[in-house]
Amino acid sequence: MAIVIGIDPGSGVSSDTGFAAFDSETGEVIYALEVGSQRRELRHRLADISSTVSALLTECSQRGKTFAAIESFVMRGKGGETLQRLIGAFMATCPDEVYLTAIQNTTIKKVLAGHGHADKASVAIGVLQYFETELPNKNTAALIKSLISSKQFDILDALAIGVSAWQSEKASVKFPKSKVQQ
């Protein structure tokens, strides 16, 4: 069993930062949150995101082995600089016992929607199908339907990142030894 975390860093220009975590055996979503980052000073956004990541990693690590995935893509300009800072803040706070990976946005779309140019709605439907068929959980499916209807795409994207990275890498994941176990 692993707790799977997905983080959608968001650029802070047109989107917020989404966080989601689910149990890889039961499909239970144990964390779903977005941190507002639009139109806020960079240092405030990074402080909020850093404290959220720290709390999320601590909570999930206490539940068991933790697999964390963050979306990685190239963006130019001020939004790209902010994005790279967000990814750096996440990686800097990631404890050694957490398996950490980055996943490209086109890979997420291919895994969940079948092609690399899928829109957000198609990816969200892929996430819903995963929790209805691959890892059936009625509560999670209801949550996802609610997120879709309320257009909370930052949280949905975080779930998509976690699901697609877990699906892509679970056979090869080698969890580091927990500091608690040493």
C-alpha positions in Angstrom: 0.0 0.0 0.0 1.1 3.6 -0.7 -0.4 7.0 -0.2 -0.2 8.7 -3.6 0.2 12.5 -3.6 -0.4 14.6 -6.7 0.7 18.2 -6.9 -0.4 20.6 -9.6 2.0 23.5 -9.1 0.0 26.1 -11.1 1.7 29.2 -12.5 0.1 31.6 -10.1 -0.8 33.7 -13.1 -4.0 31.9 -14.2 -4.3 29.0 -11.9 -3.9 28.0 -8.2 -1.9 25.2 -6.8 -3.8 21.9 -6.3 -3.0 19.1 -3.9 -4.5 15.7 -3.6 -3.7 12.4 -1.9 -5.3 9.0 -2.1 -4.8 5.5 -0.7 -3.6 3.3 -3.5 -5.4 0.3 -2.2 -8.8 1.7 -1.2 -9.1 4.6 -3.5 -10.0 6.9 -0.6 -9.1 10.5 -1.2 -7.5 11.7 2.0 -6.5 15.2 1.0 -7.9 17.6 -1.6 -7.1 21.2 -1.5 -6.2 24.2 -3.6 -4.0 27.0 -2.4 -5.0 30.3 -3.9 -2.0 31.9 -5.6 -3.4 34.2 -8.2 -2.6 37.9 -8.0 -0.6 37.5 -4.8 3.0 38.5 -4.1 5.4 35.6 -4.9 6.8 35.3 -1.4 3.3 34.9 0.1 2.4 32.3 -2.4 5.6 30.3 -1.9 5.2 30.4 1.9 1.6 29.1 1.7 2.5 26.4 -0.7 5.6 25.4 1.3 3.6 25.1 4.5 0.8 23.1 2.8 3.4 20.7 1.2 5.1 20.2 4.5 1.8 19.4 6.3 0.6 17.1 3.5 3.9 15.2 3.4 3.9 14.8 7.2 0.3 13.6 7.4 0.7 11.2 4.5 4.1 9.8 5.7 2.5 8.9 9.0 -0.1 6.8 7.2 2.5 4.7 5.4 4.7 4.6 2.3 4.3 7.8 0.3 4.6 8.3 -3.4 4.6 11.9 -4.5 4.3 13.3 -8.1 4.5 16.8 -9.3 3.6 18.0 -12.8 6.6 19.2 -14.8 6.4 21.3 -17.9 8.2 24.1 -19.6 6.7 27.6 -19.5 8.4 30.8 -20.5 8.2 34.2 -18.9 7.2 35.2 -15.4 4.8 32.3 -15.0 7.5 29.9 -15.9 9.9 31.4 -13.3 7.1 31.1 -10.7 6.4 27.6 -11.6 10.1 26.6 -11.3 10.2 28.2 -7.8 7.1 26.2 -6.8 8.6 23.0 -8.0 11.8 23.8 -6.2 9.9 24.7 -2.9 8.2 21.3 -3.2 11.4 19.3 -3.8 13.2 21.1 -1.0 10.6 20.1 1.6 10.2 16.5 0.4 11.5 14.2 3.1 13.9 11.4 2.2 11.4 8.6 2.9 9.0 9.9 0.2 9.4 8.5 -3.3 9.4 11.6 -5.5 8.8 11.8 -9.2 8.0 14.4 -11.8 5.6 13.8 -14.7 5.1 15.7 -17.9 1.7 17.2 -18.7 1.5 15.3 -22.0 2.1 12.0 -20.2 -0.8 12.7 -17.8 -3.1 13.4 -20.7 -2.0 10.2 -22.6 -2.5 8.0 -19.5 -6.0 9.4 -18.6 -7.4 10.6 -21.9 -5.6 8.6 -24.6 -3.7 11.4 -26.2 -1.3 14.2 -25.3 -3.6 17.1 -26.4 -6.6 16.4 -24.2 -8.5 19.2 -22.5 -9.1 19.4 -18.7 -12.6 18.0 -18.9 -11.4 14.8 -20.7 -8.6 14.3 -18.2 -11.1 14.8 -15.3 -13.4 12.1 -16.9 -10.3 9.8 -17.0 -9.7 10.4 -13.3 -13.4 9.6 -12.6 -13.2 6.4 -14.6 -10.1 5.3 -12.7 -11.9 5.6 -9.4 -15.0 3.9 -10.8 -13.3 1.0 -12.5 -9.6 0.5 -11.6 -9.7 1.5 -8.0 -13.5 1.6 -7.2 -14.4 3.9 -4.4 -18.0 5.4 -4.4 -17.1 8.3 -2.0 -14.1 9.3 -4.2 -16.2 9.0 -7.4 -18.8 11.3 -5.8 -16.1 13.8 -4.7 -14.7 13.8 -8.3 -18.2 14.4 -9.8 -18.6 17.3 -7.4 -15.2 18.7 -8.3 -16.1 18.4 -12.0 -19.5 20.1 -11.6 -17.9 23.0 -9.6 -15.0 23.2 -12.1 -12.3 22.8 -9.4 -9.7 21.8 -12.0 -6.6 22.5 -9.8 -7.7 19.7 -7.4 -8.8 17.5 -10.3 -5.4 18.1 -12.0 -3.6 17.1 -8.8 -5.6 13.9 -8.7 -4.7 13.3 -12.4 -1.0 13.9 -11.7 -1.1 11.4 -8.8 -3.1 8.7 -10.7 -1.1 8.9 -13.9 2.3 8.9 -12.2 1.3 6.0 -10.0 -0.1 4.1 -13.0 3.1 4.8 -15.0 5.6 4.0 -12.3 4.1 1.7 -9.6 5.9 -1.4 -10.9 9.3 0.2 -10.6 8.9 2.2 -7.4 11.5 1.5 -4.8 10.5 3.3 -1.6 13.4 4.7 0.4 13.8 3.3 3.9 11.8 5.4 6.4 13.9 7.2 8.9 11.5 5.8 11.5 12.4 2.2 10.4 16.2 2.8 10.6 
